[in-house]
C-alpha cells in the first residue's frame, strides 16, 4: 500500500489524539483542576479505530495491542458520561464489532496478517519487546483510569493516569525514534507537555483541598 496513504491514516489519528489532549488541557486550565470532558473520549474512540488500522498497515504489534487494550475503556467512559446510550444502535454495533473485524482482517489477510506482523524484519526482537513494554506502560494509565472511574462511578482522570502517561510517553517516544515512525514521534512529543501540565494541575488542586 502507498506509504503516504498509510502515514495519512496515522497522522489523522494523531491529530484527533492531540486535539483531545488540547481540549482537555484548555478545559482543565479554565477550571483550575483536571477535567475529563466528553469530547476527550469521543475523539479517543475515533482515533483508536484509525490507529489500529495504522498499526496493521505498518505491521506494528506494539501499536495494535496498545490501542486494542484501551478501546473498551473509551467506550466505558462514554457510558459513564451518558453519551454511549444516545448513540444510534447501528453505530454502537459497528463500534463494538470493529475489534472483531480487525482480528478477522489479520486472520484472513494475505499481506496484513498476524504472521507478517510478528515476523516483521524491520523491527528487531529487542526493539519489539521495548515497544510492547512502552505501550503496556502507556496503556496501563487507562487501566488505572478505568478502575478509578468504576470506583467513583464518574469519568475522571486521576494522578496515576498522568504519571504513567509521562513514563510511557518517554518509552514510546524512544521507540518511535528508533523505529523512525513520524506518527508516533509527533503524537508523543505534544502529549508529553500536556501530561506534565496536568500533573502540576492535580498537585495544585490537592494543595488547595488540604488548605481548605
N, C-alpha and C positions, 0 to 999 in steps of 0.2 A: 504493500500500500504506500502511496505517496507520503514521504516523510513530513512534508509541510502540512498535509491534512491531519496526520497523527498529532503533530505538535499543536495544531489549531484546536483540536479536541481538548488536549491537556491544558492549554492556556485559557480556554473558555472556562474550564473547571476551576482553575486557579483564580481567575477574575472573580468568579462567584464566591470562592472561599475568602478571597481578600476583601470583597465587598461586605460579606457578612461580618468580618472582623472590624472593618472600618465603621460600620453602622453600630456594632456592639460597643466599640470604643467611644464613639461620639455620644451614644445613649448613656454610657457609664460616666463620662466626663460631665455631662449635663446634670445627672442625678447625684453625682458625688459619691457613687458606690457602684459596685459591679452589677451590671444588669444582664438579663437573659431575654432579649427581645424575640418576638415571634419570627421576624424575618431572618434572624440568625439561623434558625432551624429549617426554615423553608429553603433558603439558599444552600444550606448544608446538604439536604436531601438531593436536590437537583445536581449540585456539584459532585456529589458522591457517585451518582449514576454515570456522569461523564468521566469521572476519574477512574472508575472501574473499567470502562471501555478503553480509556487511555492506557491503563496498566496492561490490559490484554493485548492491545496493539503494539505495545513496547516490549512484550514478553517479560514483564517485570512482576515477579511474585510478591515482592515487598509491598508494592503499591496496591495490588489486588487484595491481599489479605488485610492490609491496614484499613481499606475502605469497607471491606466486607464485614468486619467486626463492628464498625461504628454505624453501619447502615440502620440497624434496628434501633439504636439509641436515638437517632434523629427522629424516627417515627414515634418513638415513645414520648419524646419531649413535645412533639406536635400534639400528641394526645393530651398531655398534661396542660397544654396551653389552649385546649379545647378547639383546636383547628382541624385536627385529623378527622373529627366527626363531621365537619362541614364540607369536606372534600367529596365530590361525586363518587359514587361507588365504583364506577369503571376505572377512574383514576387511581383509587386506592388499590384495586385489584392489580392493576398494571405495576404500581409501585411495589406491592408485596411480592409479586411474581418475578420481578426483574432479576433478583439474585439467582433464582432457579433457571431463568433464561440464559444468564451469563454462564452458569455451570454447564448447561446444555450445549452452549456455544463451544466451550472448552473441551467438552467430551466428544463432540462430533466434527469440530473444525479440522481442516487439513493443515492449514498454516498456523492458525492460532489455537493451540491446544495445550493441555497440561504438560505433555511430554516435551514440547518445544520450549515452554516457559521454564520448566525445571532444568532442562538441559541447555539453556541459553549460554552459548560460549562467550558472549560479550560480557557476561557477569561472572567473574571468578567465584568459586565456592565461598571463600572467606569474605568477599565483598557482599555476596548474597546473605550470608549469616549476619553480617554487620547491618545491612539494610533491613533485614527482618527484625533484628533486635531493636533498631531505632524505631521502626514502625510500631513494634509492640509497646515500647515505652511511650511513644507519641499517642498511640491508640488507647493506652491504659487510662489516660486522662478522662476519656469518655466513659470508661467503666466506673471510675470514681464518681464522675458526674451523675451517672445513671443511678448508682446505689444511693447517693446523697439525695437525689431528686425523689426516688421512691420512698426514702425515709421521711422527708418533709412534705411529700405529696405536692410538690411545686417545682417547676423548672427553674433551677438555679445553677450558677457556675461557681463552685467552692474553690478555696485556695489551692487544694490539691490538683485541681484541673489546670491551673496556671503554672504551678511548679513543674508538673510533668510535661506541660506544653513547652516550657523553656528547655528542659533537659532533652526531650525527644526532638525538639526542633534543631538543636545543635547536632545531634546524631544524624538526623535525616539530611541536614544541610551538608554535612561532610560526605554522606553517601552520594548526594546529588553532584557534588564537586568531582568526586572520583568517577562516578557514572557518566559525567558530562551531560546531565539532564537539566536543561534550562528551565523546564516547567517546575520541577521540584525546587530548584535553587531560588527562583524569583518568588515563589509562594512562601517558602520558609523565611527568606530574608525579611519580607514585610511583616510576616506573622510574629517574628521574634520581638519586634518593637511593641506590638500590641500586648503580647503575653507579659512582658516585663512591666508595662504600664498598668495593666490590670492587677498585677501582684501588688504594686505600690498602692493602688486604689483600695484594694482589700485590706492592706495593713493599716492604711489611714482610717478606714471605716471602723476597724476593730479598736483603734486607739480612741476614737470618738465615743464608741459604745462604752468602753471601760471608764472613760472620764465622766460620762453621764450616769 
